[in-house]
Amino acid sequence: MNILYIEDDALDQAIFKRLIPSFPHILPEYAASFEHAIDLQKQKTFDLIISDYQIGAQTALNMLSVSDLPPVILLSGAPVNEHLPPSVIHCYEKPLRMELLEEILEHRLSYHSPSDLPTSKEKVLEIHFDMNYLLQVSEGSTEVQLELLELFEITTRQELDQIKKSFEQEDWKTLKFHLHKIRSNLHLVGLHQLVSLTRELENSCLSPMRRDFVLIFTPTFIEAVQNALQDIQPYIQVLKNQ
Amino acid sequence: MNTGKTILLIEDDRIDVKIVQRVLQQLDISNDLIVFDNGEAALSWLESKNEELPGLILLDLQLPRFGGLELLDIIHRDEIMKLIPVVILTTSNHPDDRKESFKRDVSGYILKSIDYPIFVKALSGILRQIQKKDKSPI
């Protein structure tokens, strides 16, 4: 996993360099300015950027205006009150310490793969089922598959209703709960991109800084799940005819 | 033949209940499985059982109203119930959930919604450990 760490403070950079060998799968590059970071970004693809919010007189918002950025984690010495773009996953308070770095990297690495997180509304609406998990659980039994898919339909509709309702009521805590619940349904039928998006929305629900992301992507998420419920019908029909 | 104690599954997700049933079946574990979809009902049941407590509790952390950690707190504080091995089944990979669960002496923490063979292997491994440690008839 390639990470770009942007920090102008020598001490903070030294701390990061001391902690990072505990994560042998992480390959870090370093930049001490946003200009240098943008240059590096042009030369190489990063899976994640971890950046200080304030570098000299500039804030990370200068860098975030650049398009095609990977997900970004911000570290800040003081609370950040500005609205941050959707590429920002989270903003953590400094100082950087082992538990925080573990949380950041575990959070990122818990995705099916970093590329699973859809980057646009159009991508969210692309439905690709991967029935491997369902086939493994059912050991190929048509009867078990049908039983699980029937449960999938019923419980997905129930959770989706709750998601719509809590989103309309701006009840973020309830929204988080039902997003969590619908995630295993989506996993059952291998909707990997939607699983990643659900996790992202779930992690963002209670953060006012991530509200824009939730407001933009939840309606698209709802539409995508509704589409998935329709698109799965031919598969169910084939099973029924067997 | 089923000679073991009851297994208590506290899980509100009906798909996950079905998946756990499949795993137990595949592992040839034929103990009675009692399922509750919320912590309150499970606790009432546990409190009514006295000497016939289950041999194992499989607990989801994200439950409506009464969360898994709250239930774990009550089990952990009870002199009798704390002897029952508890295995957490969750989709949460958050370090805090792991830390808080192990603080309450759980016997295992298994991530659901991962590759199915890994899930089966993890549950099988933990059940074997519990059997060895507690000489439990599961």
Interface residues (C-beta under 8 A of the other chain):
Chain A: E99 E102 E103 E106 S110 Y133 Q136 V137 S138 E139 V144 E147 L148 L151 F152 I154 T155 F177 H180 K181 R183 S184 N185 H187 L188 V195
Chain B: D12 D13 R14 I15 D16 K18 I19 R22 Q26 Q62 P64 T91 S92 N93 H94 P95 K112 S113 D115 Y116 P117
